[in-house]
Amino acid sequence: MRPEVKKEKEFDTVAFFRSVKEKMAKATDGMSLKEKHEYWRLLREGKIKLI
């Protein structure tokens, strides 16, 4: 029986989305709810880039 060898992942999804969440939290810190909605709208439309 061969021992299993784990490959190094090319892309770690969990780490990626945690970093995105942290970047969004830093960017929206101190904003009012209305300002956050505008920020998220611009983010969805691609006018703001996180990466």
TORVOKE-572696 format. One line per field, with one value per residue (C-alpha): residue number from 1; x negated, y negated, z negated. Coordinates in steps of 0.02 Angstrom, whole numbers. Each point is the difference from the previous one (the first is absolute). Layout:
N
k <- [NUM; ...]
xx <- [X; ...]
yy <- [Y; ...]
zz <- [Z; ...]
***
This chain:
51
k <- [1; 2; 3; 4; 5; 6; 7; 8; 9; 10; 11; 12; 13; 14; 15; 16; 17; 18; 19; 20; 21; 22; 23; 24; 25; 26; 27; 28; 29; 30; 31; 32; 33; 34; 35; 36; 37; 38; 39; 40; 41; 42; 43; 44; 45; 46; 47; 48; 49; 50; 51]
xx <- [0; -71; 6; 108; -94; 96; -34; -24; 157; -18; 143; 67; 181; 24; -155; 49; 176; -62; -120; 140; 111; -139; -32; 185; 10; -148; 70; 172; -59; 81; 122; 184; 121; 42; -185; -26; 144; -79; -170; 72; 96; -160; -92; 132; -5; -189; -38; -99; -130; -53; -143]
yy <- [0; -168; -148; -143; -152; -164; -122; -184; -92; -124; -106; -1; -59; -23; -108; -103; -40; -37; -128; -77; -10; -85; -126; -43; -20; -119; -101; -19; -34; -159; -16; -28; 131; -109; -20; 188; 35; -118; 82; 175; -57; -70; 160; 109; -108; 20; -184; 41; 140; 89; 101]
zz <- [0; 52; -117; 61; 57; -11; 139; -34; 55; 141; -65; -178; 10; -187; -18; 152; -62; -176; 71; 105; -154; -99; 140; 9; -188; -1; 145; -79; -177; -63; 145; -24; 66; 149; 42; -17; 121; 126; -24; 25; 155; 77; -48; 85; 156; 9; -24; -158; -2; -159; 70]
***
